[in-house]
C-alpha cells in the first residue's frame, strides 16, 4: 500500500511539468470518482463494490485512467483496477499466499526461491493496485525501508551462490531515487552480485517516473540490468510509455515484459497479438505470459490451462517466435517456473500434464 513515508519531499513541479510524485499523489482512490471520470454510473461503485475496495483499496494514476474508454464498463484497463463484487467470493484453491512465499523468506523482505537469484521486497507501495495482485495480502515488514533491508542485505552477502538480485515489491520504482541509490550502493559492496533485475509496472501506469534523475541512477549502475515491465493489454502502451521505454533503453537497460492471462481482458488471440505488437513498437520483448496466481479474490480472472494452451498455439501461428511470450505458471516450492507448451505441441508430442 502507498504510505505517506514512501513519497519523498521533492518539488511538486518542474519547468517540464508536475513531478511523478505529484502525479502519484493525485491518483484516483475513490471508485465513484473513477466511474464519473469515465462517464459511467457512480452507483456501480456502491456495495458490494465498496466492501471490495475497503479490503483492498483502489489506486490508479490519472494518466492510466485517460487510456480507458469512456462509457465502457468492460474496458480492459478499467477491469484490472476497479473493485468488484466477485472479489468477495471465497472459493476453494484461492488463498492469501498462493505461492507459499512465506516459506521462501530467508530474511524480512528477502525471498530465495530459485538457485542463483534472490528477490528483495523493496517496499509495499505500488503506483497502481491491480485487482489480481498475488501479493495483495502479503505481510510486508513494518518500519522504514532502510531498517528492513539490513537483514536482507546481510543474508545476501553471506551466500555467494546469489549472483542476481531482483528488486520487487510492491514496486521498487515507488521509492525515490535517493532510496534506490542507497540500496544499490549497499549492493555494490557485495562482490558476488553480477546482475540486477527490476520488476515494475510503474513505467506502464506512470511513465513520468522515468525522469532524468531515475535515468541517471540507472545509467550509473555497475551491473547489466534487466527491467521486466508488466503490461497486459495493448491499450496500456501509448506514446508516453514508448518514450519512457526509450529513456530506459538509452540508459542501458534490457526491457522485457511479463503479462498475466486474465479472463475478459486479454484472453483472446486478437488481444494477445495486439499486445505483442504494441510491446515491440516500444522495443520491449515479450517474456512471460503467466497463468493467474490463485490469490483470494481473483478467481473471476482465471483462464483455464487448456484454453491458455490453445491461445498460445494460435499466437505461435501468427507471430514470429521472438514475439511469442513463454506461457508459464509458478508452483509453490518448485525449483523454477513451469513452462507450458501450446495445444498444437501437445498434439504432436503428447507431453505429460503439468499442474501445481
Secondary structure as the mmCIF struct_conf table of DSSP 4:
data_model
#
loop_
_struct_conf.conf_type_id
_struct_conf.id
_struct_conf.beg_label_comp_id
_struct_conf.beg_label_asym_id
_struct_conf.beg_label_seq_id
_struct_conf.end_label_comp_id
_struct_conf.end_label_asym_id
_struct_conf.end_label_seq_id
HELX_RH_3T_P HELX_RH_3T_P1 UNK A 4 UNK A 6
BEND BEND1 UNK A 7 UNK A 7
BEND BEND2 UNK A 12 UNK A 12
STRN STRN1 UNK A 13 UNK A 14
TURN_TY1_P TURN_TY1_P1 UNK A 15 UNK A 16
STRN STRN2 UNK A 17 UNK A 18
HELX_RH_AL_P HELX_RH_AL_P1 UNK A 20 UNK A 25
TURN_TY1_P TURN_TY1_P2 UNK A 26 UNK A 26
STRN STRN3 UNK A 28 UNK A 28
HELX_RH_AL_P HELX_RH_AL_P2 UNK A 31 UNK A 37
TURN_TY1_P TURN_TY1_P3 UNK A 38 UNK A 39
HELX_RH_3T_P HELX_RH_3T_P2 UNK A 42 UNK A 45
BEND BEND3 UNK A 46 UNK A 46
TURN_TY1_P TURN_TY1_P4 UNK A 47 UNK A 48
HELX_RH_AL_P HELX_RH_AL_P3 UNK A 49 UNK A 55
BEND BEND4 UNK A 56 UNK A 56
STRN STRN4 UNK A 60 UNK A 60
HELX_RH_AL_P HELX_RH_AL_P4 UNK A 62 UNK A 65
TURN_TY1_P TURN_TY1_P5 UNK A 66 UNK A 67
BEND BEND5 UNK A 68 UNK A 68
HELX_LH_PP_P HELX_LH_PP_P1 UNK A 69 UNK A 69
TURN_TY1_P TURN_TY1_P6 UNK A 70 UNK A 71
TURN_TY1_P TURN_TY1_P7 UNK A 73 UNK A 74
TURN_TY1_P TURN_TY1_P8 UNK A 76 UNK A 77
HELX_RH_AL_P HELX_RH_AL_P5 UNK A 78 UNK A 81
BEND BEND6 UNK A 82 UNK A 82
HELX_RH_3T_P HELX_RH_3T_P3 UNK A 85 UNK A 88
TURN_TY1_P TURN_TY1_P9 UNK A 92 UNK A 93
STRN STRN5 UNK A 95 UNK A 95
BEND BEND7 UNK A 96 UNK A 96
TURN_TY1_P TURN_TY1_P10 UNK A 98 UNK A 99
HELX_RH_3T_P HELX_RH_3T_P4 UNK A 101 UNK A 104
STRN STRN6 UNK A 105 UNK A 107
TURN_TY1_P TURN_TY1_P11 UNK A 108 UNK A 109
STRN STRN7 UNK A 110 UNK A 114
TURN_TY1_P TURN_TY1_P12 UNK A 115 UNK A 116
STRN STRN8 UNK A 117 UNK A 121
BEND BEND8 UNK A 124 UNK A 124
BEND BEND9 UNK A 127 UNK A 128
TURN_TY1_P TURN_TY1_P13 UNK A 131 UNK A 132
TURN_TY1_P TURN_TY1_P14 UNK A 134 UNK A 137
HELX_LH_PP_P HELX_LH_PP_P2 UNK A 140 UNK A 142
BEND BEND10 UNK A 143 UNK A 143
HELX_RH_AL_P HELX_RH_AL_P6 UNK A 145 UNK A 157
TURN_TY1_P TURN_TY1_P15 UNK A 158 UNK A 158
TURN_TY1_P TURN_TY1_P16 UNK A 160 UNK A 161
STRN STRN9 UNK A 164 UNK A 168
BEND BEND11 UNK A 169 UNK A 170
HELX_RH_3T_P HELX_RH_3T_P5 UNK A 172 UNK A 174
BEND BEND12 UNK A 175 UNK A 175
HELX_RH_AL_P HELX_RH_AL_P7 UNK A 177 UNK A 188
TURN_TY1_P TURN_TY1_P17 UNK A 189 UNK A 189
TURN_TY1_P TURN_TY1_P18 UNK A 191 UNK A 192
STRN STRN10 UNK A 195 UNK A 199
BEND BEND13 UNK A 201 UNK A 201
HELX_RH_AL_P HELX_RH_AL_P8 UNK A 202 UNK A 205
HELX_RH_3T_P HELX_RH_3T_P6 UNK A 207 UNK A 209
BEND BEND14 UNK A 210 UNK A 210
HELX_RH_AL_P HELX_RH_AL_P9 UNK A 212 UNK A 219
TURN_TY1_P TURN_TY1_P19 UNK A 220 UNK A 220
BEND BEND15 UNK A 222 UNK A 223
STRN STRN11 UNK A 224 UNK A 229
BEND BEND16 UNK A 233 UNK A 233
HELX_RH_3T_P HELX_RH_3T_P7 UNK A 234 UNK A 236
HELX_RH_AL_P HELX_RH_AL_P10 UNK A 239 UNK A 250
TURN_TY1_P TURN_TY1_P20 UNK A 251 UNK A 252
STRN STRN12 UNK A 254 UNK A 260
TURN_TY1_P TURN_TY1_P21 UNK A 263 UNK A 266
BEND BEND17 UNK A 268 UNK A 268
HELX_RH_AL_P HELX_RH_AL_P11 UNK A 269 UNK A 281
TURN_TY1_P TURN_TY1_P22 UNK A 282 UNK A 283
STRN STRN13 UNK A 285 UNK A 290
HELX_LH_PP_P HELX_LH_PP_P3 UNK A 291 UNK A 293
STRN STRN14 UNK A 295 UNK A 295
TURN_TY1_P TURN_TY1_P23 UNK A 296 UNK A 297
HELX_RH_3T_P HELX_RH_3T_P8 UNK A 299 UNK A 301
HELX_RH_AL_P HELX_RH_AL_P12 UNK A 305 UNK A 318
BEND BEND18 UNK A 319 UNK A 319
HELX_RH_3T_P HELX_RH_3T_P9 UNK A 321 UNK A 323
BEND BEND19 UNK A 324 UNK A 324
HELX_LH_PP_P HELX_LH_PP_P4 UNK A 325 UNK A 325
STRN STRN15 UNK A 326 UNK A 329
TURN_TY1_P TURN_TY1_P24 UNK A 332 UNK A 333
BEND BEND20 UNK A 335 UNK A 336
HELX_LH_PP_P HELX_LH_PP_P5 UNK A 337 UNK A 337
STRN STRN16 UNK A 338 UNK A 339
HELX_RH_AL_P HELX_RH_AL_P13 UNK A 343 UNK A 349
HELX_LH_PP_P HELX_LH_PP_P6 UNK A 351 UNK A 353
#
